[in-house]
Each structure stands twice: as structure tokens, then as C-alpha cells.
Amino acid sequence: MVHVPERRRNGRSHAERIACLQALELAWTRGPHRILLVDCIPDEQSMYTEYLEHAGLSLIVVCDGSAAFRHAASAQPDVVVMDLGNDPEHSLRLLQQFRADRRTHGSAIIAISGHVFPNDEAEARRAGCDAFLPKPCLPETLLAEIVRLHRRTEDRHLTRP
């Protein structure tokens, strides 16, 4: 039998990544969390939806920007995940709209984009996103970022006078 060393990615073995994800999933599933996923690519919608629902999250999935804002205004999600997609200018205006409206300004926003130059991330942050993830973005990376932003939001609410 030949011993093959375990492949490592980002300094962690496969077993370490699985343990980390299981811990994130257990911590995350302690309450109802609403996620709005704005993505027009069917394969990405399916991949993220399946993974995040398996982790215990409640998702609203939309493609159209106006539908995204309508759903966000009524559901008031904890986190909005938005693919900046083929029309980043329209998506950036939508991010600004989320931040300006009183019903959605408290939601954490994660932008996902294949446009990964430093200026692209800076524009997304100026428009109102809290985190920027470059494509390709693995579902476990997205879950970890959702958990991090949600915890930060909860901590902010707990420390308010």
C-alpha cells in the first residue's frame, strides 16, 4: 500500500476544513436566518442554494434586481448575497438602494464578482457591501463569510446603548 499525503488547501487538510465547516454549521443553525441570494446564473443559484439550505439557512432566491429589492424590503433578510454579474453598474445602484432604504439598511451585504481588480472591490464597498468575495467562490467560503457578518451584526446590536 502506498501512503499518499493528504492534500492541503489554504494551509488546512480536508479533514480540518470539514471539521471547521461542521462547527460553523452547528453554530449557525441555532436560529432562523434569512438570506436573500441575488444571482442570475442557474448553476450558481443551485450550488449556493443547496449548500446553504443544507446548513440550515432559509433562502429567498431571485434574479431580477427590482424583485430583489421588493423581497428584501418585505422579508428584511439578515444577509444579502449579490452577484454583481454582467451589469455591475446596475448591481452597484441596487446596493446603494439597499443601504438607503430604512427596511434594508441593517442587512449585511456580500458582493460576489468575477470583476476582481482592486478598483472593483473598492466600488462595491463604496456602494454599501460589507464583504467582497471574488469568483470562483466556493459555497463553504460563502457560508463562512455569512456567519462572520451575522456574528458581527449581532455583536453590534448587543453593544448598543
Helices and strands as residue ranges (DSSP letters): E 8-9, E 12-13, H 14-28, E 34-38, H 42-54, E 58-62, H 65-75, E 79-83, H 88-100, E 108-113, H 118-127, E 131-134, H 139-159
